[in-house]
Amino acid sequence: MSTLTVRLLTGAALTASLLSALPAAPAAAVDTVLRLTITEPAPTGARMVVLTCDPAGGTHPRAAAACADLTRTGGRIVRGRSNAACTREYWPATGRAVGLWRGRIVRWSRTYSNLCELRAHTGAVFRF
């Protein structure tokens, strides 16, 4: 073998061994981005926030707690009713969630008799 061939083979072997020692690239993060809206009768009207998870963020004021609630329920918005004591007033509140939960499409909307009931069923997700 010529000196050039030996050098090329040695360089290729060295490159291969160095590349195999590098850590594998992390898997692409699966997106969680939800646009959350609460709509009530006037004058309250509608308000909207964006919730991102993994890491928790967006414009949601309680993003970490909301992401934790979603993680506990496997991404389901409704977590079951809490022990909250809500009044019986009728002031309908509609919660809407549109976006992605860990790559899965979410389109959810439900109207409750008032904001307290909405929050009692959805936890921190609609506490904004």
Backbone as a ProteinNet text record, in pm:
[ID]
protein_1_A
[PRIMARY]
MSTLTVRLLTGAALTASLLSALPAAPAAAVDTVLRLTITEPAPTGARMVVLTCDPAGGTHPRAAAACADLTRTGGRIVRGRSNAACTREYWPATGRAVGLWRGRIVRWSRTYSNLCELRAHTGAVFRF
[TERTIARY]
83.3	0	88.1	41.7	119.5	98	187.7	179.5	50.4	8.9	-114	-234.9	-241.3	-353.2	-359.6	-244.7	-239.8	-289.6	-248	-291.8	-443.1	-495.4	-639.1	-719.4	-675.5	-745.8	-737.5	-622.6	-605.4	-694.4	-699	-783.7	-931.4	-973.2	-1113.4	-1149	-1060.2	-1085.6	-1091.8	-1002	-1000.6	-1128.4	-1172.2	-1295	-1415.3	-1422.5	-1535	-1538.9	-1423.6	-1422.6	-1460.3	-1419	-1455.9	-1606	-1661.2	-1803.9	-1888.6	-1844.9	-1923.5	-1918.8	-1819.6	-1808.4	-1895.3	-1944.7	-2029.5	-2166.2	-2226.9	-2361.1	-2461.7	-2564.6	-2669.8	-2744	-2791.5	-2868.7	-2998.7	-3044.2	-3169.8	-3285.6	-3386.6	-3504.9	-3572.6	-3632.7	-3701.7	-3814.7	-3826	-3930.8	-4066.7	-4164.2	-4298.9	-4368.3	-4428.4	-4484.6	-4608.9	-4616	-4737.5	-4756.1	-4852	-4887.5	-5039.6	-5101.2	-5246.9	-5289	-5387.8	-5450.4	-5576.6	-5581.6	-5692.4	-5774.8	-5906.3	-5995.4	-6109.1	-6141.4	-6260.7	-6350.6	-6477.1	-6573.9	-6690.2	-6722.2	-6835.3	-6920.7	-7043.1	-7126.6	-7060.3	-7104.8	-7054.5	-7086.8	-7013.1	-6897.6	-6767	-6769.4	-6645.7	-6586.7	-6667.8	-6622	-6527.9	-6428.4	-6335.8	-6194.2	-6121	-5977.7	-5906.4	-5781.3	-5707.4	-5562.9	-5507.3	-5365.7	-5311.7	-5180.8	-5113.4	-5037.4	-5053.2	-4984.8	-4889.9	-4764.1	-4667.7	-4617.6	-4586.4	-4535.4	-4407.9	-4329.3	-4202.6	-4102	-4063.7	-4089.9	-4217	-4268	-4389.8	-4361.9	-4456.1	-4437.5	-4556.8	-4530.8	-4636.8	-4684.6	-4806.2	-4861.2	-4951.5	-4965	-5048.5	-4982.8	-5055.6	-4994.7	-4960.4	-5020	-4992.1	-4952.9	-4858.9	-4821.4	-4773.9	-4690.2	-4636.7	-4748.6	-4840.8	-4952.2	-5045.7	-5070.8	-5157.7	-5095.8	-4966	-4897.5	-4898.1	-4881.5	-4885.1	-5023.2	-5129.9	-5265.7	-5284.9	-5239.1	-5252.8	-5171.4	-5054.3	-4971.4	-5041.7	-5101	-5171.7	-5289.9	-5355.6	-5474.5	-5443.3	-5317.3	-5281.9	-5324.8	-5332.9	-5369	-5517.3	-5597.4	-5741	-5762.8	-5847.1	-5872.6	-5952.2	-6056.6	-6140.9	-6074.5	-6055.3	-5988	-6083.8	-6211.1	-6307.7	-6330.3	-6443.7	-6479.2	-6399.8	-6353.8	-6283.3	-6386.4	-6339.9	-6429.3	-6461	-6442.8	-6468.9	-6616.5	-6642.8	-6780.1	-6819	-6892.8	-6933.8	-7076.5	-7102.2	-7237.9	-7325.1	-7454.8	-7547	-7586.8	-7514.6	-7548	-7526.6	-7609.8	-7594.3	-7529.4	-7404.4	-7326.1	-7235	-7288.9	-7219.4	-7076.2	-6990.4	-6848.7	-6811.6	-6760.2	-6718.9	-6567.6	-6514	-6370.4	-6341.5	-6237.8	-6195.9	-6045.6	-6005.4	-5863.1	-5840.4	-5746	-5712.7	-5561.5	-5508.6	-5364.3	-5314.3	-5196.1	-5131.5	-5095.1	-5121.3	-5073.4	-4979.6	-4849.3	-4745.9	-4764.3	-4791.3	-4804.3	-4943.6	-5034.9	-5171.7	-5261.9	-5345.1	-5434.5	-5541	-5561.5	-5662.8	-5761.1	-5889.6	-5999.1	-6105.8	-6115.2	-6205.8	-6283	-6412.3	-6495.9	-6609.5	-6633.9	-6743.7	-6791.4	-6923.7	-6983.6	-7032.2	-6995.3	-7037.1	-7128.1	-7199.2	-7295.9	-7229.8	-7101.9	-7028.7	-6878.5	-6799	-6653.4	-6602	-6663.5	-6621	-6636.1	-6747.3	-6769.1	-6666.6	-6638.3	-6536.9	-6403.8	-6362.2	-6233.2	-6235.2	-6349.7	-6359.5	-6337.4	-6377.2	-6363.3	-6231.4	-6166.1	-6046	-5918.2	-5927.2	-5807.7	-5735	-5603.9	-5521.2	-5521.3	-5568.9	-5565.5	-5640.5	-5755.9	-5833.7	-5831.1	-5722.6	-5707.3	-5622.9	-5687.5	-5621.9	-5724
-116.7	0	123.5	223.5	346.8	426.2	519.9	604	685.3	733.5	811.7	727.4	604.1	515.2	487.6	464	437.7	560.1	678.3	800.6	821.2	797.3	813.4	714.8	589.3	488.1	519.4	565.3	600.8	719.5	819.8	937.4	900.1	811.2	768.2	691.9	604.5	527	618.3	716	809.5	893.6	941.6	1021.1	938.8	814.5	727.8	703.7	681.9	655.8	781.1	898.5	1023	1050.1	1028.2	1051.9	956.2	833	737.4	770.2	844.8	881.1	1001	1075	1191.2	1146.1	1220.1	1183	1203.4	1121.7	1134.1	1265.3	1323.1	1447	1417.5	1507.9	1483.7	1479.2	1401	1392.5	1529.2	1559.4	1687.7	1694.1	1806.8	1824.3	1826.5	1762.6	1763.3	1888.3	1962.2	2092.4	2084.2	2176	2203.9	2354.2	2396.5	2537.8	2543.8	2606	2616.7	2762.3	2799.8	2931.8	2909.5	2970.3	2952.3	3080.2	3065.7	3181.8	3159	3261.6	3261.8	3373.1	3337.7	3436.5	3441	3563.1	3586.5	3698	3715.6	3824.9	3960.9	4061.2	4197.5	4242.7	4325.9	4398.3	4319.8	4202.1	4126.3	4087.9	4030.9	3995.7	3877.1	3883.3	3770.8	3809.5	3710.2	3728.5	3602.3	3619	3509.9	3509.8	3388.2	3371.1	3258.2	3251.5	3140.5	3062.5	2930.1	2841.7	2751.3	2750	2654.7	2569	2444.4	2352.8	2287.2	2238.2	2167.7	2257.1	2370.2	2424.6	2509.3	2528.6	2607	2753.5	2816.2	2956.8	3011.1	3108.5	3177.4	3296.1	3342.4	3457.5	3415.9	3287.2	3236.2	3272.1	3337.2	3378.6	3262.4	3147.1	3028.3	2911.3	2936.3	2837	2705.3	2710.5	2586.4	2501	2563.2	2488.5	2434.2	2513.4	2468.4	2350	2356.7	2245.2	2120.9	2139.6	2025.9	1960.3	2041.3	1985.4	1906.2	1960.8	1890.4	1761.3	1763.7	1642.8	1534.7	1573	1475.5	1411.3	1486.2	1433.5	1380.3	1373.7	1325.2	1419.8	1548.8	1649.2	1680.6	1614.9	1645	1776.5	1861.4	1992	1975.3	1894.6	1873.5	1771.3	1807.5	1717.8	1658.3	1690.7	1649.1	1765	1766.5	1880.1	1877.5	1994.1	2006.7	2027.2	2049.1	2075.4	2223.8	2300.9	2444.6	2469.9	2568.2	2606.8	2723.1	2693.2	2796.4	2841.6	2969.1	3022.1	2970.7	2987.5	2937.4	3046.2	3154.8	3260.2	3210.8	3262.5	3225.6	3342.1	3326.4	3423.1	3337.6	3284.2	3179.4	3216.2	3119.6	3135.2	3019.7	3054.3	2952.6	2947.5	2830	2808.7	2742.9	2789.7	2730.3	2707.5	2592.3	2559.7	2508.5	2570.7	2531	2528.9	2422.4	2414.8	2272.7	2255	2124	2089.8	1966.5	1912.6	1798.4	1820.7	1721.9	1662.2	1751.9	1713.7	1670.4	1652.9	1610	1733	1736.8	1850.9	1856.3	1977.1	2000.6	2103.9	2070.4	2163.7	2134.1	2219.7	2196.2	2323.1	2308.9	2422.8	2371.9	2444.3	2406	2529.7	2539.4	2650.5	2600.3	2674.3	2643.8	2755.7	2732	2831.3	2959.8	2951.2	3072	3041.3	3143.5	3129.7	3035.7	3039.1	2950.4	2804.2	2770	2632.2	2593.1	2683.9	2657.1	2623.5	2705.4	2683.4	2560.7	2530.9	2412.9	2284.5	2285.2	2166	2159.8	2273.5	2275.9	2311.7	2338	2365.7	2491.2	2484.3	2601.4	2638.5	2549.3	2576.6	2705.7	2727.6	2848.8	2948	2950.9	3050.9	3167.8	3249.6	3371.7	3482.3
0	0	0	-71.1	-75.5	53	76.6	195.7	194.7	78.6	66.8	104.3	60	91.1	240.9	302.8	446.5	523.6	481	549.1	534.5	415.6	393.1	477.3	480.8	560.1	709.7	754.3	895.2	930.7	843.9	866.5	870.2	779.8	776.7	903.8	948.3	1070.1	1192	1198.1	1310.1	1311.9	1196.3	1186.2	1229.8	1184.9	1221.5	1372.2	1432.7	1577	1656	1609.1	1677.3	1665.1	1546.8	1526.4	1609.5	1623.7	1702	1850.9	1893.8	2035.5	2071.4	1971.6	1998.7	2047.4	2139.6	2185.3	2072.6	2073.9	1972.9	1994.8	1886.7	1897.2	1969.8	2056.5	2127.2	2029	2063.1	1978.5	1975.7	1863.2	1851	1953.4	2019.9	2119.9	2050.4	2112	2057.4	2109.8	2019.7	2054.9	2142.1	2236.1	2312	2309.3	2229.8	2219.6	2212.2	2310.2	2314.4	2325.3	2245.2	2258.6	2341.3	2458.4	2551.9	2557.6	2546.6	2547	2645.5	2721.1	2806.3	2754.1	2727.3	2680.5	2778.3	2823.2	2913.1	2853.2	2904.6	2854.6	2878.3	2802.8	2820.9	2962.1	3025.1	2974.5	2984.9	3046.6	3063.4	2928.8	2840.9	2706.8	2704.6	2617	2597.8	2637	2683.8	2709.1	2662.4	2622.4	2561.7	2609.1	2626.9	2657.9	2571.7	2564.8	2497.2	2603.4	2599.5	2693.5	2616.2	2657.1	2602.6	2718.8	2688.6	2791.5	2740.7	2833.9	2804.4	2733.7	2787.5	2920.8	2923.9	3044.5	3063.5	3033	2963.1	2929.4	2853.8	2769.5	2697.7	2779.2	2750	2821.3	2937.3	2961.2	3071.2	3204.9	3297.2	3424.5	3518.1	3498	3581.3	3491.6	3402.3	3301.2	3362.1	3463.1	3522	3580.8	3653.7	3713.2	3605.3	3500.9	3392.2	3318.8	3291.5	3224.9	3313.7	3444.2	3537.3	3536.8	3534.8	3527.9	3399	3286.6	3159	3157.2	3216.2	3222	3303.5	3417	3502.1	3430.5	3340.5	3272.6	3133.5	3097.6	2964.1	2853.7	2885.6	2786.6	2781.1	2861.9	2864.3	2939.4	2884.7	2945.6	3074.9	3071.6	3189.3	3279.3	3403.5	3497.7	3598.7	3587.7	3689.4	3783.8	3844.6	3930	4059.8	4098.4	4226.3	4337.2	4455.4	4568.5	4583.2	4476.7	4482.8	4512.7	4595	4627.8	4537.4	4431.7	4336.2	4365.6	4340.9	4357.8	4244	4258.4	4157	4056.7	4053.2	3957.8	3814.8	3724.2	3583.6	3510.2	3477.7	3401.6	3314.3	3202.9	3127.3	3088.1	3105.7	3069.5	2977.2	2860.4	2763.6	2758.1	2778.2	2764.8	2631.2	2563.9	2436.3	2439.8	2388.2	2375.4	2234.2	2165	2028.2	2016.1	1957	1937	1939.8	1999.5	2006.3	2149.9	2188.5	2315.7	2281.6	2300.2	2269.9	2130.8	2036.1	1896.5	1854.3	1947.6	1916.4	1904.9	1801.9	1779.7	1889	1942.1	2045.1	1992.8	1998.8	1969.9	2074.1	2173.6	2286	2314	2342.1	2378.5	2466.4	2575.3	2663.8	2738.8	2754.8	2828.2	2963.8	3067.8	3205	3253.1	3360.5	3408.8	3458	3500.3	3539.7	3541	3561.6	3557.4	3666	3782.4	3891	3848.8	3785.5	3738.6	3632.3	3539.9	3437.3	3502.8	3596	3662.3	3753.4	3813.9	3900.2	3819.9	3693.1	3609.2	3532.6	3516.1	3431.1	3505.9	3633.6	3713	3669.5	3672.6	3642.9	3494.9	3409.9	3265.4	3232.9	3295	3267.6	3383.7	3459.3	3566.6	3515	3436.4	3386.9	3374.1
[MASK]
++++++++++++++++++++++++++++++++++++++++++++++++++++++++++++++++++++++++++++++++++++++++++++++++++++++++++++++++++++++++++++++++

